[in-house]
Amino acid sequence: MAAPLFADYLAERRVLLRKLSYWRIAAFSVLILGVAAAGLRLLGPESSLGFTPHIARLAIEGVITGDHETLKLIQRIEDSKGAEAVLITIDSPGGTTSGAERLYDALRHLSAKKPTVAVVGSMAASGGYIAALGTDRIVVLGNALVGSIGVLVQYPNFAKLLDTVGVKVEDVKSSPLKASPNGFEPTSPEARAALAALVGDSFTWFKSLVKERRGMTDEQLEIVADGRVFTGRQGLDLHLVDNLGGEREAIAWLQQEKNIRKDLPVRDWKQERTLERLGILSISARAAEVLGLSGLSLTLDRAANAAQGRMLDGLLSIWQVDSAN
């Protein structure tokens, strides 16, 4: 009787091994699929799926600095084999004037290769409006804000405060206008005039851009170039935008005027995921703090803060409400 029992044991063992092998293969397959999906997510639309025809959607949000990552993403869309048209969704109060110029130039290069439409959800003011000018058409919601055509430079002046506390900052300069204004002394008429010349030159460039891209007369430009923002409805009457609506109207224009196929899907193009965008730096900083590694935690926190961006400096093309009023 021992032989049949041993044979049954071997048969059952073979069945168990086959089941175990099956589940191992299944688990390994799931792991491979998960890694592949994560890889495609990190790579973005220009992975293997990015070669299929589609309408690309690129979001311009927040303060505009003309950062390298955004410009590189625009270049990738421009070189893409799959993106046949581009929706530029804008929600921005503006930013640095030079950053807006870099973004505008990149969008003009993109528009030379692929039809583009700016879709303004809530705001395209100042530098955000400069970005919209870089596209072939501007579509806005009726209550969105557009315009704020102007340039400014801001700096704090602590001269009176320093006088009150009895502190004087001294310097040795090669010329009176070097590093002026510096905030530690009253702004001289010469320094103010020099700044006004910078602002005036950039403002002239901004107005010429609006006049050229929107086909305005000098009289039409004068009405809109006083720094105000306008609603989408006002902007339509003032020739700042082309029509009211959202993505549906933008896509309809692409189909009717640019012969874009009606069955093309819309796909989001996003910046590559850096360590901070994945949250790794911030999470690592918190973990280091819990483990008592305060020095490492501080270093990681600083790296995370640096990755999030820097303070704006220089000439600004940005819309902001004066909090003092």
Contacts in CASP RR format, 6 or more apart in sequence:
PFRMAT RR
TARGET T0000
AUTHOR 0000-0000-0000
METHOD contacts of the structure
MODEL  1
MAAPLFADYLAERRVLLRKLSYWRIAAFSVLILGVAAAGLRLLGPESSLG
FTPHIARLAIEGVITGDHETLKLIQRIEDSKGAEAVLITIDSPGGTTSGA
ERLYDALRHLSAKKPTVAVVGSMAASGGYIAALGTDRIVVLGNALVGSIG
VLVQYPNFAKLLDTVGVKVEDVKSSPLKASPNGFEPTSPEARAALAALVG
DSFTWFKSLVKERRGMTDEQLEIVADGRVFTGRQGLDLHLVDNLGGEREA
IAWLQQEKNIRKDLPVRDWKQERTLERLGILSISARAAEVLGLSGLSLTL
DRAANAAQGRMLDGLLSIWQVDSAN
39 47 0 8 1.000
40 47 0 8 1.000
40 48 0 8 1.000
40 49 0 8 1.000
42 272 0 8 1.000
42 273 0 8 1.000
44 50 0 8 1.000
44 269 0 8 1.000
44 270 0 8 1.000
44 272 0 8 1.000
45 54 0 8 1.000
45 56 0 8 1.000
45 80 0 8 1.000
45 83 0 8 1.000
45 267 0 8 1.000
45 268 0 8 1.000
45 269 0 8 1.000
46 76 0 8 1.000
46 80 0 8 1.000
46 269 0 8 1.000
50 80 0 8 1.000
50 81 0 8 1.000
50 82 0 8 1.000
50 83 0 8 1.000
50 267 0 8 1.000
51 80 0 8 1.000
51 81 0 8 1.000
51 82 0 8 1.000
52 82 0 8 1.000
53 82 0 8 1.000
53 84 0 8 1.000
53 261 0 8 1.000
53 264 0 8 1.000
54 82 0 8 1.000
54 83 0 8 1.000
54 84 0 8 1.000
54 264 0 8 1.000
54 265 0 8 1.000
54 266 0 8 1.000
54 267 0 8 1.000
55 83 0 8 1.000
55 84 0 8 1.000
55 85 0 8 1.000
55 86 0 8 1.000
55 87 0 8 1.000
55 251 0 8 1.000
55 254 0 8 1.000
55 260 0 8 1.000
55 264 0 8 1.000
55 265 0 8 1.000
55 266 0 8 1.000
55 267 0 8 1.000
56 77 0 8 1.000
56 80 0 8 1.000
56 83 0 8 1.000
56 85 0 8 1.000
56 86 0 8 1.000
56 87 0 8 1.000
56 266 0 8 1.000
56 267 0 8 1.000
56 269 0 8 1.000
57 86 0 8 1.000
57 87 0 8 1.000
57 89 0 8 1.000
57 266 0 8 1.000
57 267 0 8 1.000
57 268 0 8 1.000
57 269 0 8 1.000
58 73 0 8 1.000
58 74 0 8 1.000
58 77 0 8 1.000
58 86 0 8 1.000
58 87 0 8 1.000
58 88 0 8 1.000
58 89 0 8 1.000
58 269 0 8 1.000
59 89 0 8 1.000
59 91 0 8 1.000
59 268 0 8 1.000
59 270 0 8 1.000
60 70 0 8 1.000
60 88 0 8 1.000
60 89 0 8 1.000
60 90 0 8 1.000
60 91 0 8 1.000
60 92 0 8 1.000
60 103 0 8 1.000
60 128 0 8 1.000
60 131 0 8 1.000
61 89 0 8 1.000
61 90 0 8 1.000
61 91 0 8 1.000
61 92 0 8 1.000
62 91 0 8 1.000
62 92 0 8 1.000
62 93 0 8 1.000
62 94 0 8 1.000
63 92 0 8 1.000
63 93 0 8 1.000
63 94 0 8 1.000
63 95 0 8 1.000
63 312 0 8 1.000
63 318 0 8 1.000
64 92 0 8 1.000
64 94 0 8 1.000
64 95 0 8 1.000
64 96 0 8 1.000
64 99 0 8 1.000
64 100 0 8 1.000
64 103 0 8 1.000
64 127 0 8 1.000
64 128 0 8 1.000
64 131 0 8 1.000
65 95 0 8 1.000
65 96 0 8 1.000
65 99 0 8 1.000
65 309 0 8 1.000
65 310 0 8 1.000
65 312 0 8 1.000
66 96 0 8 1.000
66 98 0 8 1.000
66 99 0 8 1.000
66 100 0 8 1.000
66 102 0 8 1.000
66 103 0 8 1.000
69 271 0 8 1.000
69 272 0 8 1.000
69 274 0 8 1.000
70 103 0 8 1.000
70 106 0 8 1.000
70 271 0 8 1.000
71 102 0 8 1.000
71 103 0 8 1.000
71 106 0 8 1.000
73 269 0 8 1.000
73 270 0 8 1.000
73 271 0 8 1.000
73 272 0 8 1.000
74 106 0 8 1.000
74 107 0 8 1.000
74 109 0 8 1.000
74 110 0 8 1.000
75 106 0 8 1.000
76 269 0 8 1.000
77 83 0 8 1.000
77 86 0 8 1.000
77 110 0 8 1.000
77 114 0 8 1.000
77 269 0 8 1.000
78 109 0 8 1.000
78 110 0 8 1.000
78 113 0 8 1.000
78 114 0 8 1.000
83 114 0 8 1.000
83 267 0 8 1.000
83 269 0 8 1.000
84 114 0 8 1.000
84 260 0 8 1.000
84 261 0 8 1.000
84 264 0 8 1.000
85 114 0 8 1.000
85 115 0 8 1.000
85 116 0 8 1.000
85 117 0 8 1.000
85 254 0 8 1.000
85 258 0 8 1.000
85 260 0 8 1.000
85 264 0 8 1.000
86 110 0 8 1.000
86 114 0 8 1.000
86 115 0 8 1.000
86 116 0 8 1.000
86 117 0 8 1.000
87 116 0 8 1.000
87 117 0 8 1.000
87 119 0 8 1.000
87 247 0 8 1.000
87 250 0 8 1.000
87 251 0 8 1.000
87 266 0 8 1.000
88 107 0 8 1.000
88 116 0 8 1.000
88 117 0 8 1.000
88 118 0 8 1.000
88 119 0 8 1.000
88 131 0 8 1.000
88 132 0 8 1.000
88 135 0 8 1.000
89 118 0 8 1.000
89 119 0 8 1.000
89 120 0 8 1.000
89 121 0 8 1.000
89 247 0 8 1.000
90 118 0 8 1.000
90 119 0 8 1.000
90 120 0 8 1.000
90 121 0 8 1.000
90 123 0 8 1.000
90 124 0 8 1.000
90 128 0 8 1.000
90 131 0 8 1.000
90 132 0 8 1.000
91 120 0 8 1.000
91 121 0 8 1.000
91 122 0 8 1.000
91 123 0 8 1.000
91 124 0 8 1.000
92 123 0 8 1.000
92 124 0 8 1.000
92 125 0 8 1.000
92 127 0 8 1.000
92 128 0 8 1.000
92 131 0 8 1.000
93 123 0 8 1.000
93 125 0 8 1.000
93 126 0 8 1.000
93 128 0 8 1.000
93 148 0 8 1.000
93 318 0 8 1.000
93 319 0 8 1.000
93 320 0 8 1.000
94 100 0 8 1.000
94 125 0 8 1.000
94 126 0 8 1.000
94 127 0 8 1.000
94 128 0 8 1.000
94 129 0 8 1.000
94 130 0 8 1.000
94 148 0 8 1.000
94 316 0 8 1.000
94 317 0 8 1.000
94 318 0 8 1.000
94 319 0 8 1.000
95 126 0 8 1.000
95 127 0 8 1.000
95 128 0 8 1.000
95 312 0 8 1.000
95 316 0 8 1.000
95 317 0 8 1.000
95 318 0 8 1.000
96 312 0 8 1.000
96 313 0 8 1.000
96 314 0 8 1.000
96 315 0 8 1.000
96 316 0 8 1.000
96 317 0 8 1.000
96 318 0 8 1.000
97 127 0 8 1.000
97 151 0 8 1.000
97 202 0 8 1.000
97 206 0 8 1.000
97 314 0 8 1.000
97 315 0 8 1.000
97 316 0 8 1.000
97 317 0 8 1.000
98 314 0 8 1.000
98 315 0 8 1.000
100 126 0 8 1.000
100 127 0 8 1.000
100 128 0 8 1.000
100 130 0 8 1.000
100 131 0 8 1.000
100 317 0 8 1.000
101 130 0 8 1.000
103 130 0 8 1.000
103 131 0 8 1.000
104 130 0 8 1.000
104 131 0 8 1.000
104 133 0 8 1.000
104 134 0 8 1.000
104 209 0 8 1.000
107 116 0 8 1.000
107 131 0 8 1.000
107 134 0 8 1.000
107 135 0 8 1.000
108 134 0 8 1.000
110 116 0 8 1.000
111 134 0 8 1.000
111 135 0 8 1.000
111 136 0 8 1.000
115 136 0 8 1.000
115 254 0 8 1.000
115 257 0 8 1.000
115 258 0 8 1.000
115 260 0 8 1.000
116 134 0 8 1.000
116 135 0 8 1.000
116 136 0 8 1.000
116 137 0 8 1.000
117 135 0 8 1.000
117 136 0 8 1.000
117 137 0 8 1.000
117 138 0 8 1.000
117 139 0 8 1.000
117 250 0 8 1.000
117 253 0 8 1.000
117 254 0 8 1.000
118 124 0 8 1.000
118 131 0 8 1.000
118 132 0 8 1.000
118 134 0 8 1.000
118 135 0 8 1.000
118 137 0 8 1.000
118 138 0 8 1.000
118 139 0 8 1.000
119 139 0 8 1.000
119 140 0 8 1.000
119 246 0 8 1.000
119 247 0 8 1.000
119 250 0 8 1.000
120 132 0 8 1.000
120 138 0 8 1.000
120 139 0 8 1.000
120 140 0 8 1.000
120 141 0 8 1.000
120 144 0 8 1.000
120 146 0 8 1.000
120 232 0 8 1.000
120 241 0 8 1.000
121 140 0 8 1.000
121 141 0 8 1.000
121 144 0 8 1.000
121 246 0 8 1.000
122 141 0 8 1.000
122 144 0 8 1.000
122 145 0 8 1.000
123 144 0 8 1.000
123 145 0 8 1.000
123 146 0 8 1.000
123 229 0 8 1.000
123 319 0 8 1.000
124 131 0 8 1.000
124 132 0 8 1.000
124 138 0 8 1.000
124 140 0 8 1.000
124 144 0 8 1.000
124 145 0 8 1.000
124 146 0 8 1.000
124 147 0 8 1.000
125 145 0 8 1.000
125 146 0 8 1.000
125 147 0 8 1.000
125 148 0 8 1.000
125 229 0 8 1.000
125 318 0 8 1.000
125 319 0 8 1.000
126 147 0 8 1.000
126 148 0 8 1.000
126 149 0 8 1.000
126 150 0 8 1.000
126 316 0 8 1.000
126 317 0 8 1.000
126 318 0 8 1.000
126 319 0 8 1.000
127 148 0 8 1.000
127 317 0 8 1.000
127 318 0 8 1.000
128 317 0 8 1.000
129 146 0 8 1.000
129 147 0 8 1.000
129 148 0 8 1.000
129 149 0 8 1.000
129 240 0 8 1.000
130 206 0 8 1.000
130 209 0 8 1.000
130 317 0 8 1.000
132 138 0 8 1.000
132 146 0 8 1.000
132 241 0 8 1.000
133 209 0 8 1.000
133 210 0 8 1.000
133 213 0 8 1.000
133 214 0 8 1.000
134 213 0 8 1.000
137 242 0 8 1.000
137 243 0 8 1.000
137 250 0 8 1.000
137 253 0 8 1.000
138 146 0 8 1.000
138 240 0 8 1.000
138 241 0 8 1.000
138 242 0 8 1.000
139 241 0 8 1.000
139 242 0 8 1.000
139 243 0 8 1.000
139 244 0 8 1.000
139 245 0 8 1.000
139 246 0 8 1.000
139 249 0 8 1.000
139 250 0 8 1.000
139 253 0 8 1.000
140 146 0 8 1.000
140 232 0 8 1.000
140 235 0 8 1.000
140 236 0 8 1.000
140 241 0 8 1.000
140 244 0 8 1.000
140 245 0 8 1.000
140 246 0 8 1.000
141 232 0 8 1.000
141 244 0 8 1.000
141 245 0 8 1.000
141 246 0 8 1.000
142 231 0 8 1.000
142 232 0 8 1.000
142 233 0 8 1.000
142 244 0 8 1.000
142 245 0 8 1.000
143 231 0 8 1.000
143 232 0 8 1.000
143 233 0 8 1.000
144 231 0 8 1.000
144 232 0 8 1.000
145 229 0 8 1.000
145 230 0 8 1.000
145 231 0 8 1.000
145 232 0 8 1.000
145 319 0 8 1.000
146 229 0 8 1.000
146 230 0 8 1.000
146 231 0 8 1.000
146 232 0 8 1.000
146 235 0 8 1.000
146 240 0 8 1.000
146 241 0 8 1.000
147 224 0 8 1.000
147 227 0 8 1.000
147 228 0 8 1.000
147 229 0 8 1.000
147 230 0 8 1.000
147 235 0 8 1.000
147 240 0 8 1.000
147 319 0 8 1.000
148 227 0 8 1.000
148 228 0 8 1.000
148 229 0 8 1.000
148 317 0 8 1.000
148 318 0 8 1.000
148 319 0 8 1.000
149 206 0 8 1.000
149 207 0 8 1.000
149 210 0 8 1.000
149 224 0 8 1.000
149 225 0 8 1.000
149 226 0 8 1.000
149 227 0 8 1.000
150 203 0 8 1.000
150 206 0 8 1.000
150 225 0 8 1.000
150 227 0 8 1.000
150 317 0 8 1.000
151 199 0 8 1.000
151 200 0 8 1.000
151 202 0 8 1.000
151 203 0 8 1.000
151 206 0 8 1.000
151 315 0 8 1.000
151 316 0 8 1.000
151 317 0 8 1.000
152 199 0 8 1.000
152 315 0 8 1.000
152 316 0 8 1.000
152 318 0 8 1.000
153 195 0 8 1.000
153 198 0 8 1.000
153 199 0 8 1.000
153 314 0 8 1.000
153 315 0 8 1.000
153 316 0 8 1.000
154 316 0 8 1.000
155 181 0 8 1.000
155 183 0 8 1.000
156 183 0 8 1.000
157 181 0 8 1.000
157 183 0 8 1.000
157 186 0 8 1.000
157 187 0 8 1.000
158 183 0 8 1.000
158 184 0 8 1.000
159 183 0 8 1.000
159 184 0 8 1.000
159 185 0 8 1.000
159 186 0 8 1.000
162 168 0 8 1.000
162 169 0 8 1.000
162 184 0 8 1.000
169 182 0 8 1.000
169 184 0 8 1.000
169 185 0 8 1.000
171 179 0 8 1.000
171 182 0 8 1.000
173 179 0 8 1.000
176 188 0 8 1.000
176 190 0 8 1.000
176 191 0 8 1.000
177 190 0 8 1.000
177 191 0 8 1.000
177 194 0 8 1.000
180 187 0 8 1.000
180 188 0 8 1.000
180 190 0 8 1.000
180 191 0 8 1.000
180 194 0 8 1.000
181 187 0 8 1.000
181 188 0 8 1.000
181 191 0 8 1.000
181 192 0 8 1.000
181 195 0 8 1.000
198 315 0 8 1.000
199 315 0 8 1.000
202 315 0 8 1.000
202 317 0 8 1.000
206 225 0 8 1.000
206 317 0 8 1.000
207 221 0 8 1.000
207 225 0 8 1.000
210 216 0 8 1.000
210 221 0 8 1.000
210 224 0 8 1.000
210 225 0 8 1.000
210 240 0 8 1.000
211 218 0 8 1.000
211 221 0 8 1.000
214 239 0 8 1.000
214 240 0 8 1.000
215 239 0 8 1.000
216 224 0 8 1.000
216 239 0 8 1.000
220 238 0 8 1.000
220 239 0 8 1.000
223 238 0 8 1.000
224 230 0 8 1.000
224 235 0 8 1.000
224 238 0 8 1.000
224 240 0 8 1.000
229 319 0 8 1.000
230 238 0 8 1.000
230 240 0 8 1.000
232 240 0 8 1.000
232 241 0 8 1.000
232 244 0 8 1.000
233 244 0 8 1.000
235 241 0 8 1.000
236 242 0 8 1.000
236 243 0 8 1.000
236 244 0 8 1.000
243 249 0 8 1.000
243 253 0 8 1.000
247 266 0 8 1.000
251 260 0 8 1.000
251 266 0 8 1.000
254 260 0 8 1.000
255 261 0 8 1.000
255 262 0 8 1.000
271 277 0 8 1.000
274 307 0 8 1.000
275 281 0 8 1.000
275 307 0 8 1.000
276 282 0 8 1.000
276 303 0 8 1.000
276 304 0 8 1.000
276 307 0 8 1.000
276 308 0 8 1.000
279 304 0 8 1.000
281 300 0 8 1.000
281 303 0 8 1.000
281 304 0 8 1.000
281 307 0 8 1.000
282 300 0 8 1.000
282 301 0 8 1.000
282 304 0 8 1.000
284 300 0 8 1.000
285 296 0 8 1.000
285 297 0 8 1.000
285 298 0 8 1.000
285 300 0 8 1.000
285 301 0 8 1.000
285 304 0 8 1.000
286 297 0 8 1.000
288 294 0 8 1.000
288 295 0 8 1.000
288 296 0 8 1.000
288 297 0 8 1.000
288 300 0 8 1.000
289 297 0 8 1.000
312 318 0 8 1.000
END
